Amino acid sequence: MDGVKLIVGDKCMGMLETVGEVFPDAKYQRCTVHFYRNVFSVVPKSKVKIVAKMLKAIHAQESTKASRFDYI
């Protein structure tokens, strides 16, 4: 495979270690679904809906700066 620019994965350690070796020019991005699952696994069930709304709002922003919660 040539020209691979992006690898999306679940942050598996084996994958993280190998991506740089096999595709040195590719960027790695954490899979959003796996990220959400990890977050929700530690959020109290009573807070899942509000955290989901916050994450959705963060991911909807057009820039990193716009996604920051400066008031927290």
PQR file with spaces between the fields and no chain letter, atoms N, CA, C, O and H, PARSE charges and radii, in Angstrom:
ATOM       1  N    MET     1       0.833   -1.175    0.000 -0.4000 1.5000
ATOM       2  CA   MET     1       0.000    0.000    0.000 -0.0000 2.0000
ATOM       3  C    MET     1       0.877    1.237    0.000  0.5500 1.7000
ATOM       4  O    MET     1       1.799    1.358    0.806 -0.5500 1.4000
ATOM       5  N    ASP     2       0.587    2.138   -0.894 -0.4000 1.5000
ATOM       6  CA   ASP     2       1.318    3.405   -0.942 -0.0000 2.0000
ATOM       7  C    ASP     2       0.358    4.558   -0.689  0.5500 1.7000
ATOM       8  O    ASP     2      -0.836    4.456   -0.967 -0.5500 1.4000
ATOM       9  H    ASP     2      -0.162    2.040   -1.549  0.4000 1.0000
ATOM      10  N    GLY     3       0.884    5.646   -0.163 -0.4000 1.5000
ATOM      11  CA   GLY     3       0.102    6.858    0.006 -0.0000 2.0000
ATOM      12  C    GLY     3      -0.863    6.846    1.171  0.5500 1.7000
ATOM      13  O    GLY     3      -1.790    7.656    1.200 -0.5500 1.4000
ATOM      14  H    GLY     3       1.855    5.729    0.063  0.4000 1.0000
ATOM      15  N    VAL     4      -0.677    5.951    2.140 -0.4000 1.5000
ATOM      16  CA   VAL     4      -1.557    5.924    3.301 -0.0000 2.0000
ATOM      17  C    VAL     4      -1.272    7.161    4.145  0.5500 1.7000
ATOM      18  O    VAL     4      -0.139    7.392    4.566 -0.5500 1.4000
ATOM      19  H    VAL     4       0.076    5.294    2.116  0.4000 1.0000
ATOM      20  N    LYS     5      -2.318    7.954    4.387 -0.4000 1.5000
ATOM      21  CA   LYS     5      -2.151    9.196    5.133 -0.0000 2.0000
ATOM      22  C    LYS     5      -2.762    9.147    6.524  0.5500 1.7000
ATOM      23  O    LYS     5      -2.358    9.904    7.406 -0.5500 1.4000
ATOM      24  H    LYS     5      -3.239    7.766    4.045  0.4000 1.0000
ATOM      25  N    LEU     6      -3.732    8.264    6.727 -0.4000 1.5000
ATOM      26  CA   LEU     6      -4.423    8.212    8.013 -0.0000 2.0000
ATOM      27  C    LEU     6      -4.778    6.779    8.369  0.5500 1.7000
ATOM      28  O    LEU     6      -5.287    6.021    7.543 -0.5500 1.4000
ATOM      29  H    LEU     6      -4.060    7.649    6.010  0.4000 1.0000
ATOM      30  N    ILE     7      -4.498    6.426    9.613 -0.4000 1.5000
ATOM      31  CA   ILE     7      -4.890    5.138   10.169 -0.0000 2.0000
ATOM      32  C    ILE     7      -5.824    5.437   11.337  0.5500 1.7000
ATOM      33  O    ILE     7      -5.487    6.233   12.213 -0.5500 1.4000
ATOM      34  H    ILE     7      -4.084    7.042   10.283  0.4000 1.0000
ATOM      35  N    VAL     8      -6.989    4.807   11.353 -0.4000 1.5000
ATOM      36  CA   VAL     8      -7.944    4.975   12.450 -0.0000 2.0000
ATOM      37  C    VAL     8      -8.040    3.661   13.185  0.5500 1.7000
ATOM      38  O    VAL     8      -8.232    2.611   12.573 -0.5500 1.4000
ATOM      39  H    VAL     8      -7.262    4.160   10.641  0.4000 1.0000
ATOM      40  N    GLY     9      -7.904    3.715   14.515 -0.4000 1.5000
ATOM      41  CA   GLY     9      -7.951    2.480   15.276 -0.0000 2.0000
ATOM      42  C    GLY     9      -8.435    2.676   16.691  0.5500 1.7000
ATOM      43  O    GLY     9      -8.801    3.778   17.099 -0.5500 1.4000
ATOM      44  H    GLY     9      -7.748    4.569   15.012  0.4000 1.0000
ATOM      45  N    ASP    10      -8.429    1.576   17.437 -0.4000 1.5000
ATOM      46  CA   ASP    10      -8.963    1.578   18.794 -0.0000 2.0000
ATOM      47  C    ASP    10      -7.896    1.778   19.869  0.5500 1.7000
ATOM      48  O    ASP    10      -8.165    1.543   21.047 -0.5500 1.4000
ATOM      49  H    ASP    10      -8.132    0.680   17.105  0.4000 1.0000
ATOM      50  N    LYS    11      -6.729    2.194   19.499 -0.4000 1.5000
ATOM      51  CA   LYS    11      -5.597    2.459   20.381 -0.0000 2.0000
ATOM      52  C    LYS    11      -4.987    1.169   20.939  0.5500 1.7000
ATOM      53  O    LYS    11      -4.412    1.155   22.027 -0.5500 1.4000
ATOM      54  H    LYS    11      -6.511    2.385   18.542  0.4000 1.0000
ATOM      55  N    CYS    12      -5.124    0.111   20.184 -0.4000 1.5000
ATOM      56  CA   CYS    12      -4.494   -1.152   20.530 -0.0000 2.0000
ATOM      57  C    CYS    12      -2.979   -0.936   20.515  0.5500 1.7000
ATOM      58  O    CYS    12      -2.444   -0.407   19.541 -0.5500 1.4000
ATOM      59  H    CYS    12      -5.592    0.122   19.300  0.4000 1.0000
ATOM      60  N    MET    13      -2.284   -1.337   21.578 -0.4000 1.5000
ATOM      61  CA   MET    13      -0.846   -1.076   21.681 -0.0000 2.0000
ATOM      62  C    MET    13      -0.059   -1.670   20.516  0.5500 1.7000
ATOM      63  O    MET    13       0.865   -1.030   20.013 -0.5500 1.4000
ATOM      64  H    MET    13      -2.718   -1.767   22.369  0.4000 1.0000
ATOM      65  N    GLY    14      -0.399   -2.862   20.084 -0.4000 1.5000
ATOM      66  CA   GLY    14       0.301   -3.472   18.958 -0.0000 2.0000
ATOM      67  C    GLY    14       0.144   -2.650   17.694  0.5500 1.7000
ATOM      68  O    GLY    14       1.092   -2.482   16.928 -0.5500 1.4000
ATOM      69  H    GLY    14      -1.149   -3.382   20.493  0.4000 1.0000
ATOM      70  N    MET    15      -1.046   -2.145   17.485 -0.4000 1.5000
ATOM      71  CA   MET    15      -1.305   -1.321   16.306 -0.0000 2.0000
ATOM      72  C    MET    15      -0.541    0.000   16.392  0.5500 1.7000
ATOM      73  O    MET    15       0.064    0.439   15.414 -0.5500 1.4000
ATOM      74  H    MET    15      -1.816   -2.282   18.108  0.4000 1.0000
ATOM      75  N    LEU    16      -0.572    0.621   17.555 -0.4000 1.5000
ATOM      76  CA   LEU    16       0.135    1.893   17.726 -0.0000 2.0000
ATOM      77  C    LEU    16       1.627    1.745   17.446  0.5500 1.7000
ATOM      78  O    LEU    16       2.230    2.602   16.800 -0.5500 1.4000
ATOM      79  H    LEU    16      -1.063    0.264   18.349  0.4000 1.0000
ATOM      80  N    GLU    17       2.213    0.670   17.926 -0.4000 1.5000
ATOM      81  CA   GLU    17       3.645    0.443   17.730 -0.0000 2.0000
ATOM      82  C    GLU    17       3.971    0.156   16.269  0.5500 1.7000
ATOM      83  O    GLU    17       5.026    0.560   15.780 -0.5500 1.4000
ATOM      84  H    GLU    17       1.724   -0.027   18.451  0.4000 1.0000
ATOM      85  N    THR    18       3.085   -0.531   15.577 -0.4000 1.5000
ATOM      86  CA   THR    18       3.336   -0.971   14.209 -0.0000 2.0000
ATOM      87  C    THR    18       3.073    0.108   13.168  0.5500 1.7000
ATOM      88  O    THR    18       3.761    0.159   12.148 -0.5500 1.4000
ATOM      89  H    THR    18       2.228   -0.859   15.975  0.4000 1.0000
ATOM      90  N    VAL    19       2.096    0.966   13.403 -0.4000 1.5000
ATOM      91  CA   VAL    19       1.721    1.989   12.420 -0.0000 2.0000
ATOM      92  C    VAL    19       2.935    2.819   12.004  0.5500 1.7000
ATOM      93  O    VAL    19       3.157    3.041   10.814 -0.5500 1.4000
ATOM      94  H    VAL    19       1.537    0.925   14.231  0.4000 1.0000
ATOM      95  N    GLY    20       3.713    3.273   12.975 -0.4000 1.5000
ATOM      96  CA   GLY    20       4.881    4.096   12.668 -0.0000 2.0000
ATOM      97  C    GLY    20       5.943    3.371   11.866  0.5500 1.7000
ATOM      98  O    GLY    20       6.654    3.985   11.071 -0.5500 1.4000
ATOM      99  H    GLY    20       3.532    3.092   13.941  0.4000 1.0000
ATOM     100  N    GLU    21       6.053    2.078   12.071 -0.4000 1.5000
ATOM     101  CA   GLU    21       7.037    1.287   11.338 -0.0000 2.0000
ATOM     102  C    GLU    21       6.583    0.998    9.911  0.5500 1.7000
ATOM     103  O    GLU    21       7.364    1.111    8.967 -0.5500 1.4000
ATOM     104  H    GLU    21       5.475    1.580   12.718  0.4000 1.0000
ATOM     105  N    VAL    22       5.321    0.626    9.763 -0.4000 1.5000
ATOM     106  CA   VAL    22       4.806    0.211    8.459 -0.0000 2.0000
ATOM     107  C    VAL    22       4.409    1.403    7.588  0.5500 1.7000
ATOM     108  O    VAL    22       4.630    1.403    6.377 -0.5500 1.4000
ATOM     109  H    VAL    22       4.685    0.535   10.530  0.4000 1.0000
ATOM     110  N    PHE    23       3.823    2.413    8.219 -0.4000 1.5000
ATOM     111  CA   PHE    23       3.375    3.615    7.490 -0.0000 2.0000
ATOM     112  C    PHE    23       3.954    4.855    8.161  0.5500 1.7000
ATOM     113  O    PHE    23       3.225    5.574    8.844 -0.5500 1.4000
ATOM     114  H    PHE    23       3.644    2.413    9.203  0.4000 1.0000
ATOM     115  N    PRO    24       5.230    5.121    7.988 -0.5600 1.5000
ATOM     116  CA   PRO    24       5.878    6.215    8.718  0.2800 2.0000
ATOM     117  C    PRO    24       5.310    7.610    8.422  0.5500 1.7000
ATOM     118  O    PRO    24       5.450    8.513    9.246 -0.5500 1.4000
ATOM     119  N    ASP    25       4.681    7.796    7.275 -0.4000 1.5000
ATOM     120  CA   ASP    25       4.141    9.118    6.932 -0.0000 2.0000
ATOM     121  C    ASP    25       2.678    9.284    7.332  0.5500 1.7000
ATOM     122  O    ASP    25       2.117   10.371    7.197 -0.5500 1.4000
ATOM     123  H    ASP    25       4.567    7.062    6.606  0.4000 1.0000
ATOM     124  N    ALA    26       2.066    8.219    7.821 -0.4000 1.5000
ATOM     125  CA   ALA    26       0.639    8.267    8.163 -0.0000 2.0000
ATOM     126  C    ALA    26       0.430    8.822    9.566  0.5500 1.7000
ATOM     127  O    ALA    26       1.252    8.616   10.460 -0.5500 1.4000
ATOM     128  H    ALA    26       2.522    7.336    7.931  0.4000 1.0000
ATOM     129  N    LYS    27      -0.657    9.511    9.738 -0.4000 1.5000
ATOM     130  CA   LYS    27      -1.089    9.993   11.051 -0.0000 2.0000
ATOM     131  C    LYS    27      -1.995    8.929   11.650  0.5500 1.7000
ATOM     132  O    LYS    27      -2.640    8.174   10.923 -0.5500 1.4000
ATOM     133  H    LYS    27      -1.324    9.678    9.012  0.4000 1.0000
ATOM     134  N    TYR    28      -2.043    8.870   12.981 -0.4000 1.5000
ATOM     135  CA   TYR    28      -2.916    7.939   13.669 -0.0000 2.0000
ATOM     136  C    TYR    28      -4.020    8.730   14.360  0.5500 1.7000
ATOM     137  O    TYR    28      -3.757    9.754   14.992 -0.5500 1.4000
ATOM     138  H    TYR    28      -1.519    9.483   13.572  0.4000 1.0000
ATOM     139  N    GLN    29      -5.246    8.257   14.238 -0.4000 1.5000
ATOM     140  CA   GLN    29      -6.384    8.908   14.884 -0.0000 2.0000
ATOM     141  C    GLN    29      -7.169    7.871   15.670  0.5500 1.7000
ATOM     142  O    GLN    29      -7.442    6.779   15.173 -0.5500 1.4000
ATOM     143  H    GLN    29      -5.460    7.426   13.725  0.4000 1.0000
ATOM     144  N    ARG    30      -7.522    8.211   16.869 -0.4000 1.5000
ATOM     145  CA   ARG    30      -8.320    7.316   17.710 -0.0000 2.0000
ATOM     146  C    ARG    30      -9.736    7.241   17.163  0.5500 1.7000
ATOM     147  O    ARG    30     -10.326    8.266   16.820 -0.5500 1.4000
ATOM     148  H    ARG    30      -7.301    9.099   17.273  0.4000 1.0000
ATOM     149  N    CYS    31     -10.277    6.052   17.079 -0.4000 1.5000
ATOM     150  CA   CYS    31     -11.651    5.829   16.642 -0.0000 2.0000
ATOM     151  C    CYS    31     -12.598    6.490   17.642  0.5500 1.7000
ATOM     152  O    CYS    31     -12.497    6.247   18.845 -0.5500 1.4000
ATOM     153  H    CYS    31      -9.798    5.219   17.357  0.4000 1.0000
ATOM     154  N    THR    32     -13.501    7.311   17.160 -0.4000 1.5000
ATOM     155  CA   THR    32     -14.426    8.036   18.019 -0.0000 2.0000
ATOM     156  C    THR    32     -15.334    7.081   18.796  0.5500 1.7000
ATOM     157  O    THR    32     -15.607    7.310   19.974 -0.5500 1.4000
ATOM     158  H    THR    32     -13.582    7.508   16.183  0.4000 1.0000
ATOM     159  N    VAL    33     -15.794    6.035   18.158 -0.4000 1.5000
ATOM     160  CA   VAL    33     -16.676    5.084   18.833 -0.0000 2.0000
ATOM     161  C    VAL    33     -15.955    4.430   20.014  0.5500 1.7000
ATOM     162  O    VAL    33     -16.518    4.323   21.104 -0.5500 1.4000
ATOM     163  H    VAL    33     -15.573    5.849   17.201  0.4000 1.0000
ATOM     164  N    HIS    34     -14.727    3.999   19.802 -0.4000 1.5000
ATOM     165  CA   HIS    34     -13.972    3.377   20.892 -0.0000 2.0000
ATOM     166  C    HIS    34     -13.668    4.389   21.991  0.5500 1.7000
ATOM     167  O    HIS    34     -13.704    4.048   23.173 -0.5500 1.4000
ATOM     168  H    HIS    34     -14.270    4.085   18.916  0.4000 1.0000
ATOM     169  N    PHE    35     -13.371    5.620   21.617 -0.4000 1.5000
ATOM     170  CA   PHE    35     -13.130    6.671   22.607 -0.0000 2.0000
ATOM     171  C    PHE    35     -14.373    6.875   23.475  0.5500 1.7000
ATOM     172  O    PHE    35     -14.283    6.912   24.702 -0.5500 1.4000
ATOM     173  H    PHE    35     -13.342    5.898   20.657  0.4000 1.0000
ATOM     174  N    TYR    36     -15.534    7.007   22.825 -0.4000 1.5000
ATOM     175  CA   TYR    36     -16.790    7.191   23.562 -0.0000 2.0000
ATOM     176  C    TYR    36     -17.040    6.011   24.502  0.5500 1.7000
ATOM     177  O    TYR    36     -17.409    6.211   25.659 -0.5500 1.4000
ATOM     178  H    TYR    36     -15.607    6.977   21.828  0.4000 1.0000
ATOM     179  N    ARG    37     -16.844    4.802   24.022 -0.4000 1.5000
ATOM     180  CA   ARG    37     -17.063    3.621   24.863 -0.0000 2.0000
ATOM     181  C    ARG    37     -16.175    3.647   26.097  0.5500 1.7000
ATOM     182  O    ARG    37     -16.619    3.315   27.196 -0.5500 1.4000
ATOM     183  H    ARG    37     -16.543    4.640   23.082  0.4000 1.0000
ATOM     184  N    ASN    38     -14.918    4.043   25.913 -0.4000 1.5000
ATOM     185  CA   ASN    38     -14.006    4.125   27.056 -0.0000 2.0000
ATOM     186  C    ASN    38     -14.452    5.195   28.038  0.5500 1.7000
ATOM     187  O    ASN    38     -14.407    4.979   29.249 -0.5500 1.4000
ATOM     188  H    ASN    38     -14.558    4.312   25.021  0.4000 1.0000
ATOM     189  N    VAL    39     -14.880    6.338   27.536 -0.4000 1.5000
ATOM     190  CA   VAL    39     -15.364    7.415   28.411 -0.0000 2.0000
ATOM     191  C    VAL    39     -16.585    6.934   29.190  0.5500 1.7000
ATOM     192  O    VAL    39     -16.642    7.073   30.411 -0.5500 1.4000
ATOM     193  H    VAL    39     -14.917    6.513   26.552  0.4000 1.0000
ATOM     194  N    PHE    40     -17.561    6.368   28.481 -0.4000 1.5000
ATOM     195  CA   PHE    40     -18.798    5.957   29.139 -0.0000 2.0000
ATOM     196  C    PHE    40     -18.595    4.814   30.126  0.5500 1.7000
ATOM     197  O    PHE    40     -19.419    4.613   31.018 -0.5500 1.4000
ATOM     198  H    PHE    40     -17.515    6.255   27.489  0.4000 1.0000
ATOM     199  N    SER    41     -17.515    4.069   29.978 -0.4000 1.5000
ATOM     200  CA   SER    41     -17.264    2.971   30.918 -0.0000 2.0000
ATOM     201  C    SER    41     -16.873    3.483   32.300  0.5500 1.7000
ATOM     202  O    SER    41     -16.945    2.731   33.271 -0.5500 1.4000
ATOM     203  H    SER    41     -16.846    4.232   29.253  0.4000 1.0000
ATOM     204  N    VAL    42     -16.460    4.746   32.411 -0.4000 1.5000
ATOM     205  CA   VAL    42     -16.070    5.306   33.709 -0.0000 2.0000
ATOM     206  C    VAL    42     -16.993    6.420   34.183  0.5500 1.7000
ATOM     207  O    VAL    42     -16.816    6.946   35.282 -0.5500 1.4000
ATOM     208  H    VAL    42     -16.401    5.357   31.622  0.4000 1.0000
ATOM     209  N    VAL    43     -17.970    6.781   33.371 -0.4000 1.5000
ATOM     210  CA   VAL    43     -18.930    7.821   33.745 -0.0000 2.0000
ATOM     211  C    VAL    43     -20.094    7.163   34.489  0.5500 1.7000
ATOM     212  O    VAL    43     -20.609    6.136   34.046 -0.5500 1.4000
ATOM     213  H    VAL    43     -18.114    6.353   32.478  0.4000 1.0000
ATOM     214  N    PRO    44     -20.511    7.749   35.615 -0.5600 1.5000
ATOM     215  CA   PRO    44     -21.677    7.195   36.311  0.2800 2.0000
ATOM     216  C    PRO    44     -22.902    7.178   35.387  0.5500 1.7000
ATOM     217  O    PRO    44     -23.108    8.111   34.611 -0.5500 1.4000
ATOM     218  N    LYS    45     -23.695    6.138   35.472 -0.4000 1.5000
ATOM     219  CA   LYS    45     -24.856    5.994   34.591 -0.0000 2.0000
ATOM     220  C    LYS    45     -25.773    7.214   34.643  0.5500 1.7000
ATOM     221  O    LYS    45     -26.400    7.555   33.640 -0.5500 1.4000
ATOM     222  H    LYS    45     -23.528    5.380   36.103  0.4000 1.0000
ATOM     223  N    SER    46     -25.858    7.864   35.779 -0.4000 1.5000
ATOM     224  CA   SER    46     -26.720    9.038   35.909 -0.0000 2.0000
ATOM     225  C    SER    46     -26.193   10.243   35.130  0.5500 1.7000
ATOM     226  O    SER    46     -26.931   11.203   34.910 -0.5500 1.4000
ATOM     227  H    SER    46     -25.348    7.587   36.593  0.4000 1.0000
ATOM     228  N    LYS    47     -24.938   10.204   34.714 -0.4000 1.5000
ATOM     229  CA   LYS    47     -24.322   11.332   34.012 -0.0000 2.0000
ATOM     230  C    LYS    47     -24.074   11.063   32.531  0.5500 1.7000
ATOM     231  O    LYS    47     -23.599   11.949   31.820 -0.5500 1.4000
ATOM     232  H    LYS    47     -24.339    9.423   34.894  0.4000 1.0000
ATOM     233  N    VAL    48     -24.386    9.863   32.053 -0.4000 1.5000
ATOM     234  CA   VAL    48     -24.066    9.490   30.674 -0.0000 2.0000
ATOM     235  C    VAL    48     -24.708   10.436   29.665  0.5500 1.7000
ATOM     236  O    VAL    48     -24.046   10.848   28.712 -0.5500 1.4000
ATOM     237  H    VAL    48     -24.772    9.143   32.631  0.4000 1.0000
ATOM     238  N    LYS    49     -25.979   10.792   29.848 -0.4000 1.5000
ATOM     239  CA   LYS    49     -26.661   11.651   28.872 -0.0000 2.0000
ATOM     240  C    LYS    49     -26.004   13.020   28.771  0.5500 1.7000
ATOM     241  O    LYS    49     -25.803   13.522   27.665 -0.5500 1.4000
ATOM     242  H    LYS    49     -26.517   10.458   30.621  0.4000 1.0000
ATOM     243  N    ILE    50     -25.667   13.632   29.892 -0.4000 1.5000
ATOM     244  CA   ILE    50     -25.052   14.971   29.861 -0.0000 2.0000
ATOM     245  C    ILE    50     -23.638   14.903   29.276  0.5500 1.7000
ATOM     246  O    ILE    50     -23.239   15.790   28.522 -0.5500 1.4000
ATOM     247  H    ILE    50     -25.830   13.225   30.791  0.4000 1.0000
ATOM     248  N    VAL    51     -22.889   13.869   29.616 -0.4000 1.5000
ATOM     249  CA   VAL    51     -21.538   13.714   29.056 -0.0000 2.0000
ATOM     250  C    VAL    51     -21.627   13.470   27.552  0.5500 1.7000
ATOM     251  O    VAL    51     -20.811   13.993   26.793 -0.5500 1.4000
ATOM     252  H    VAL    51     -23.214   13.148   30.229  0.4000 1.0000
ATOM     253  N    ALA    52     -22.607   12.682   27.116 -0.4000 1.5000
ATOM     254  CA   ALA    52     -22.796   12.441   25.680 -0.0000 2.0000
ATOM     255  C    ALA    52     -23.103   13.742   24.953  0.5500 1.7000
ATOM     256  O    ALA    52     -22.590   13.970   23.857 -0.5500 1.4000
ATOM     257  H    ALA    52     -23.270   12.257   27.733  0.4000 1.0000
ATOM     258  N    LYS    53     -23.928   14.594   25.542 -0.4000 1.5000
ATOM     259  CA   LYS    53     -24.242   15.891   24.926 -0.0000 2.0000
ATOM     260  C    LYS    53     -22.995   16.765   24.832  0.5500 1.7000
ATOM     261  O    LYS    53     -22.772   17.435   23.824 -0.5500 1.4000
ATOM     262  H    LYS    53     -24.344   14.409   26.432  0.4000 1.0000
ATOM     263  N    MET    54     -22.183   16.754   25.893 -0.4000 1.5000
ATOM     264  CA   MET    54     -20.950   17.555   25.871 -0.0000 2.0000
ATOM     265  C    MET    54     -19.983   17.048   24.808  0.5500 1.7000
ATOM     266  O    MET    54     -19.407   17.841   24.063 -0.5500 1.4000
ATOM     267  H    MET    54     -22.364   16.210   26.712  0.4000 1.0000
ATOM     268  N    LEU    55     -19.801   15.725   24.734 -0.4000 1.5000
ATOM     269  CA   LEU    55     -18.900   15.168   23.728 -0.0000 2.0000
ATOM     270  C    LEU    55     -19.386   15.470   22.315  0.5500 1.7000
ATOM     271  O    LEU    55     -18.587   15.794   21.436 -0.5500 1.4000
ATOM     272  H    LEU    55     -20.268   15.081   25.339  0.4000 1.0000
ATOM     273  N    LYS    56     -20.683   15.366   22.101 -0.4000 1.5000
ATOM     274  CA   LYS    56     -21.250   15.668   20.785 -0.0000 2.0000
ATOM     275  C    LYS    56     -20.997   17.135   20.421  0.5500 1.7000
ATOM     276  O    LYS    56     -20.657   17.443   19.279 -0.5500 1.4000
ATOM     277  H    LYS    56     -21.332   15.103   22.816  0.4000 1.0000
ATOM     278  N    ALA    57     -21.161   18.029   21.384 -0.4000 1.5000
ATOM     279  CA   ALA    57     -20.908   19.454   21.141 -0.0000 2.0000
ATOM     280  C    ALA    57     -19.431   19.709   20.834  0.5500 1.7000
ATOM     281  O    ALA    57     -19.100   20.495   19.947 -0.5500 1.4000
ATOM     282  H    ALA    57     -21.437   17.778   22.312  0.4000 1.0000
ATOM     283  N    ILE    58     -18.558   19.044   21.567 -0.4000 1.5000
ATOM     284  CA   ILE    58     -17.117   19.204   21.341 -0.0000 2.0000
ATOM     285  C    ILE    58     -16.748   18.735   19.936  0.5500 1.7000
ATOM     286  O    ILE    58     -16.032   19.431   19.216 -0.5500 1.4000
ATOM     287  H    ILE    58     -18.826   18.405   22.288  0.4000 1.0000
ATOM     288  N    HIS    59     -17.230   17.571   19.551 -0.4000 1.5000
ATOM     289  CA   HIS    59     -16.888   17.024   18.236 -0.0000 2.0000
ATOM     290  C    HIS    59     -17.524   17.793   17.087  0.5500 1.7000
ATOM     291  O    HIS    59     -17.072   17.674   15.949 -0.5500 1.4000
ATOM     292  H    HIS    59     -17.812   17.006   20.136  0.4000 1.0000
ATOM     293  N    ALA    60     -18.549   18.570   17.355 -0.4000 1.5000
ATOM     294  CA   ALA    60     -19.207   19.359   16.310 -0.0000 2.0000
ATOM     295  C    ALA    60     -18.473   20.664   16.012  0.5500 1.7000
ATOM     296  O    ALA    60     -18.782   21.330   15.023 -0.5500 1.4000
ATOM     297  H    ALA    60     -18.916   18.667   18.280  0.4000 1.0000
ATOM     298  N    GLN    61     -17.517   21.036   16.843 -0.4000 1.5000
ATOM     299  CA   GLN    61     -16.808   22.299   16.652 -0.0000 2.0000
ATOM     300  C    GLN    61     -15.877   22.236   15.449  0.5500 1.7000
ATOM     301  O    GLN    61     -15.392   21.170   15.070 -0.5500 1.4000
ATOM     302  H    GLN    61     -17.267   20.495   17.645  0.4000 1.0000
ATOM     303  N    GLU    62     -15.642   23.388   14.868 -0.4000 1.5000
ATOM     304  CA   GLU    62     -14.815   23.454   13.661 -0.0000 2.0000
ATOM     305  C    GLU    62     -13.324   23.577   13.947  0.5500 1.7000
ATOM     306  O    GLU    62     -12.507   23.413   13.040 -0.5500 1.4000
ATOM     307  H    GLU    62     -16.035   24.254   15.176  0.4000 1.0000
ATOM     308  N    SER    63     -12.958   23.860   15.184 -0.4000 1.5000
ATOM     309  CA   SER    63     -11.541   23.987   15.514 -0.0000 2.0000
ATOM     310  C    SER    63     -11.307   23.513   16.948  0.5500 1.7000
ATOM     311  O    SER    63     -12.240   23.407   17.743 -0.5500 1.4000
ATOM     312  H    SER    63     -13.621   23.993   15.921  0.4000 1.0000
ATOM     313  N    THR    64     -10.052   23.234   17.255 -0.4000 1.5000
ATOM     314  CA   THR    64      -9.699   22.829   18.612 -0.0000 2.0000
ATOM     315  C    THR    64     -10.008   23.948   19.589  0.5500 1.7000
ATOM     316  O    THR    64     -10.526   23.706   20.678 -0.5500 1.4000
ATOM     317  H    THR    64      -9.294   23.320   16.609  0.4000 1.0000
ATOM     318  N    LYS    65      -9.687   25.175   19.196 -0.4000 1.5000
ATOM     319  CA   LYS    65      -9.926   26.321   20.064 -0.0000 2.0000
ATOM     320  C    LYS    65     -11.410   26.456   20.404  0.5500 1.7000
ATOM     321  O    LYS    65     -11.762   26.723   21.553 -0.5500 1.4000
ATOM     322  H    LYS    65      -9.265   25.371   18.311  0.4000 1.0000
ATOM     323  N    ALA    66     -12.263   26.276   19.428 -0.4000 1.5000
ATOM     324  CA   ALA    66     -13.708   26.399   19.642 -0.0000 2.0000
ATOM     325  C    ALA    66     -14.245   25.286   20.533  0.5500 1.7000
ATOM     326  O    ALA    66     -15.299   25.445   21.149 -0.5500 1.4000
ATOM     327  H    ALA    66     -11.977   26.059   18.494  0.4000 1.0000
ATOM     328  N    SER    67     -13.541   24.169   20.611 -0.4000 1.5000
ATOM     329  CA   SER    67     -14.026   23.033   21.388 -0.0000 2.0000
ATOM     330  C    SER    67     -13.647   23.085   22.856  0.5500 1.7000
ATOM     331  O    SER    67     -14.105   22.256   23.643 -0.5500 1.4000
ATOM     332  H    SER    67     -12.684   24.040   20.110  0.4000 1.0000
ATOM     333  N    ARG    68     -12.823   24.036   23.233 -0.4000 1.5000
ATOM     334  CA   ARG    68     -12.353   24.109   24.614 -0.0000 2.0000
ATOM     335  C    ARG    68     -13.421   24.665   25.544  0.5500 1.7000
ATOM     336  O    ARG    68     -14.151   25.592   25.193 -0.5500 1.4000
ATOM     337  H    ARG    68     -12.451   24.709   22.594  0.4000 1.0000
ATOM     338  N    PHE    69     -13.501   24.079   26.744 -0.4000 1.5000
ATOM     339  CA   PHE    69     -14.384   24.574   27.787 -0.0000 2.0000
ATOM     340  C    PHE    69     -13.519   25.421   28.730  0.5500 1.7000
ATOM     341  O    PHE    69     -12.991   24.907   29.715 -0.5500 1.4000
ATOM     342  H    PHE    69     -12.908   23.326   27.029  0.4000 1.0000
ATOM     343  N    ASP    70     -13.378   26.695   28.432 -0.4000 1.5000
ATOM     344  CA   ASP    70     -12.520   27.554   29.247 -0.0000 2.0000
ATOM     345  C    ASP    70     -13.095   27.858   30.622  0.5500 1.7000
ATOM     346  O    ASP    70     -12.369   28.280   31.522 -0.5500 1.4000
ATOM     347  H    ASP    70     -13.807   27.113   27.631  0.4000 1.0000
ATOM     348  N    TYR    71     -14.379   27.648   30.785 -0.4000 1.5000
ATOM     349  CA   TYR    71     -15.013   27.984   32.052 -0.0000 2.0000
ATOM     350  C    TYR    71     -14.940   26.851   33.072  0.5500 1.7000
ATOM     351  O    TYR    71     -15.343   27.034   34.220 -0.5500 1.4000
ATOM     352  H    TYR    71     -14.968   27.305   30.054  0.4000 1.0000
ATOM     353  N    ILE    72     -14.437   25.694   32.676 -0.4000 1.5000
ATOM     354  CA   ILE    72     -14.362   24.569   33.614 -0.0000 2.0000
ATOM     355  C    ILE    72     -13.082   24.663   34.419  0.5500 1.7000
ATOM     356  O    ILE    72     -12.822   23.811   35.268 -0.5500 1.4000
ATOM     357  H    ILE    72     -14.109   25.546   31.743  0.4000 1.0000
